[in-house]
């Protein structure tokens, strides 16, 4: 009976450790796969791997450990030919209901409708521009700007030197800015 209690306690400790980072894991997975369904599958597979190999966790930042597993799970799926849909865009009609239910949403009732529409348009423009970034730039930008990872944490997750992280971030920001300018010019109005 003692073995079961230890295993149950270990499972609960693991759950507490990694569930706190579910949003970050999903966010990274969403931008890697560019598809909600595939992102959910990726996170589920990554969490299963993390649980299976929980004994390999040696302390430190659990968020970095988990994001590394999410990233590696994605790239393993690409290598093994089980690629997640990488080029499916965000569909506003499908995801609009979830957005409307979010209190922080531009659709929240306490917001000015004109401002809400402008915010949604800006978000759509940024999402389209992010979607145009090559994968290696998109992932470091998402980790830094959306999940506030440090350069060192990004380097650990991506398995690259800090200098490469800094270089990719600089290039990602420059490309993103170029895409945003192109979007603005194409729309004929500014953000």
Backbone torsions as a table, in degrees:
resi	resn	phi	psi	omega
1	UNK	NA	-34.0	179.2
2	UNK	-60.7	-34.6	179.1
3	UNK	-63.8	-42.9	-179.5
4	UNK	-65.2	-38.3	178.8
5	UNK	-66.1	-41.6	177.8
6	UNK	-63.5	-43.0	179.9
7	UNK	-66.1	-40.5	178.9
8	UNK	-64.3	-42.7	179.1
9	UNK	-65.1	-41.0	179.0
10	UNK	-64.2	-39.7	178.8
11	UNK	-65.4	-41.1	179.5
12	UNK	-67.9	-39.5	177.0
13	UNK	-63.4	-42.6	177.9
14	UNK	-61.4	-46.5	-179.0
15	UNK	-58.2	-46.0	178.7
16	UNK	-62.4	-40.1	-177.7
17	UNK	-65.1	-45.9	-172.4
18	UNK	-97.2	-27.1	-178.7
19	UNK	-65.2	-25.0	177.5
20	UNK	-63.5	-18.4	-175.9
21	UNK	-110.4	17.6	-178.3
22	UNK	-61.3	-41.5	179.9
23	UNK	-62.8	-43.9	178.7
24	UNK	-64.9	-40.6	179.2
25	UNK	-62.6	-44.3	179.7
26	UNK	-66.5	-41.4	-179.5
27	UNK	-59.7	-47.2	178.0
28	UNK	-63.6	-45.4	-179.4
29	UNK	-61.6	-39.2	-179.2
30	UNK	-63.4	-41.1	-179.1
31	UNK	-79.1	-25.0	175.1
32	UNK	-73.1	-48.0	-175.0
33	UNK	-85.8	-27.6	-178.5
34	UNK	63.1	31.8	-177.5
35	UNK	-157.3	128.7	-177.3
36	UNK	-61.4	-46.2	-178.0
37	UNK	-62.5	-46.5	179.3
38	UNK	-66.2	-34.4	177.6
39	UNK	-63.7	-41.8	177.9
40	UNK	-62.9	-44.1	177.7
41	UNK	-62.4	-42.7	-179.9
42	UNK	-61.8	-45.9	179.4
43	UNK	-63.2	-42.2	178.5
44	UNK	-61.1	-46.2	178.9
45	UNK	-63.6	-40.3	179.7
46	UNK	-65.8	-40.9	178.9
47	UNK	-66.9	-37.3	176.2
48	UNK	-63.5	-42.8	177.1
49	UNK	-63.4	-43.8	179.5
50	UNK	-60.3	-42.4	179.6
51	UNK	-66.4	-42.8	-179.3
52	UNK	-62.1	-37.3	-176.3
53	UNK	-108.2	27.1	-178.0
54	UNK	-59.9	-24.9	178.5
55	UNK	-69.2	-17.2	178.7
56	UNK	-80.9	-13.0	177.9
57	UNK	-71.6	121.8	-175.1
58	UNK	-110.8	27.1	-177.9
59	UNK	90.5	-171.2	-177.3
60	UNK	89.2	-159.6	-175.9
61	UNK	-78.6	109.5	-178.7
62	UNK	-65.4	-32.1	179.7
63	UNK	-63.7	-43.9	178.5
64	UNK	-64.4	-44.3	179.5
65	UNK	-58.2	-46.3	-178.0
66	UNK	-68.8	-42.4	179.5
67	UNK	-64.2	-32.8	175.7
68	UNK	-63.1	-42.5	178.7
69	UNK	-65.6	-42.5	178.0
70	UNK	-59.1	-49.3	-178.5
71	UNK	-62.2	-47.6	-178.8
72	UNK	-64.9	-36.1	177.4
73	UNK	-63.5	-41.6	178.4
74	UNK	-62.6	-50.2	-176.8
75	UNK	-68.7	-29.7	174.1
76	UNK	-65.8	-39.7	178.9
77	UNK	-64.9	-35.8	176.7
78	UNK	-65.8	-46.0	-178.2
79	UNK	-63.7	-38.5	-177.4
80	UNK	-83.6	3.9	178.2
81	UNK	77.6	13.4	177.0
82	UNK	-104.5	41.6	-172.8
83	UNK	-57.1	136.8	172.4
84	UNK	-74.9	156.9	178.9
85	UNK	-64.2	108.3	-174.1
86	UNK	-92.2	-12.7	-174.4
87	UNK	-122.6	23.8	177.4
88	UNK	-92.2	126.2	-175.8
89	UNK	-79.9	171.8	177.1
90	UNK	-74.3	129.4	-178.3
91	UNK	-105.8	108.2	-176.5
92	UNK	-60.5	-35.9	-179.3
93	UNK	-66.2	-40.3	-179.9
94	UNK	-69.0	-42.1	-172.0
95	UNK	-96.0	-1.7	-178.2
96	UNK	-62.1	-38.3	179.7
97	UNK	-63.7	-42.0	178.6
98	UNK	-65.3	-38.2	178.9
99	UNK	-64.6	-43.3	-178.3
100	UNK	-64.9	-29.4	-179.4
101	UNK	-78.4	-15.6	-177.2
102	UNK	-78.7	125.8	-179.1
103	UNK	-62.0	-32.7	-179.4
104	UNK	-82.8	2.2	-175.9
105	UNK	-67.8	153.7	173.4
106	UNK	-64.6	-15.9	-178.4
107	UNK	-91.6	0.5	-178.5
108	UNK	-57.7	146.2	-172.2
109	UNK	-64.7	-25.2	-176.3
110	UNK	-83.2	6.2	-178.8
111	UNK	-102.1	153.2	174.3
112	UNK	-69.0	128.0	-177.2
113	UNK	-57.3	-38.8	179.5
114	UNK	-65.5	-41.0	178.6
115	UNK	-67.3	-38.5	179.1
116	UNK	-62.4	-42.6	179.0
117	UNK	-64.7	-43.0	178.6
118	UNK	-63.5	-42.9	178.1
119	UNK	-61.4	-42.7	179.1
120	UNK	-63.6	-42.5	178.9
121	UNK	-62.2	-42.5	178.8
122	UNK	-63.7	-43.0	179.5
123	UNK	-62.8	-40.7	178.4
124	UNK	-63.1	-41.9	179.4
125	UNK	-63.0	-45.8	179.7
126	UNK	-64.6	-42.1	178.5
127	UNK	-62.0	-42.4	177.6
128	UNK	-62.9	-42.9	179.8
129	UNK	-65.2	-43.3	176.9
130	UNK	-60.2	-40.0	-179.9
131	UNK	-63.9	-23.7	179.4
132	UNK	-81.3	-16.8	-178.9
133	UNK	-67.1	141.4	171.8
134	UNK	-59.5	150.0	-174.5
135	UNK	-49.6	-46.6	-175.3
136	UNK	-64.2	-30.7	178.1
137	UNK	-82.3	-39.5	-178.5
138	UNK	-61.7	-43.4	-175.5
139	UNK	-66.8	-40.0	179.3
140	UNK	-70.5	-34.7	178.9
141	UNK	-67.9	-41.8	178.6
142	UNK	-63.9	-45.6	-179.7
143	UNK	-62.7	-39.0	-178.0
144	UNK	-77.9	-52.7	-170.6
145	UNK	-85.5	-29.0	-177.8
146	UNK	-98.3	-32.1	-177.5
147	UNK	-114.3	2.9	173.3
148	UNK	56.6	39.3	174.5
149	UNK	-74.5	147.3	174.3
150	UNK	-76.4	166.8	176.8
151	UNK	-58.5	-42.7	-179.3
152	UNK	-63.6	-42.7	179.0
153	UNK	-62.6	-42.1	178.1
154	UNK	-63.6	-41.9	178.2
155	UNK	-59.6	-42.3	178.8
156	UNK	-65.2	-43.9	-179.2
157	UNK	-64.5	-46.7	-175.1
158	UNK	-84.6	-11.9	-179.4
159	UNK	67.9	38.1	-179.9
160	UNK	-130.1	159.9	177.7
161	UNK	-65.9	155.2	179.7
162	UNK	-58.8	-38.5	178.5
163	UNK	-60.1	-37.2	177.9
164	UNK	-68.5	-38.2	176.4
165	UNK	-59.6	-48.9	-178.4
166	UNK	-62.0	-41.9	179.0
167	UNK	-64.0	-45.9	179.8
168	UNK	-65.1	-38.3	177.9
169	UNK	-64.2	-43.3	179.2
170	UNK	-61.7	-45.4	179.2
171	UNK	-66.7	-39.5	179.4
172	UNK	-62.8	-43.8	-179.9
173	UNK	-64.8	-40.9	179.3
174	UNK	-64.8	-45.1	177.6
175	UNK	-63.4	-44.0	-179.9
176	UNK	-60.2	-44.5	178.4
177	UNK	-60.4	-42.5	177.1
178	UNK	-62.0	-44.1	177.8
179	UNK	-63.0	-39.5	179.5
180	UNK	-66.2	-40.9	177.5
181	UNK	-62.9	-41.8	178.1
182	UNK	-62.4	-42.3	178.0
183	UNK	-60.5	-44.1	-179.2
184	UNK	-62.7	-44.7	-178.9
185	UNK	-67.4	-36.0	178.5
186	UNK	-67.8	-32.4	179.6
187	UNK	-80.7	-19.9	-179.7
188	UNK	78.8	10.5	176.3
189	UNK	-149.7	162.7	-177.2
190	UNK	-89.1	171.8	176.3
191	UNK	-84.4	NA	NA
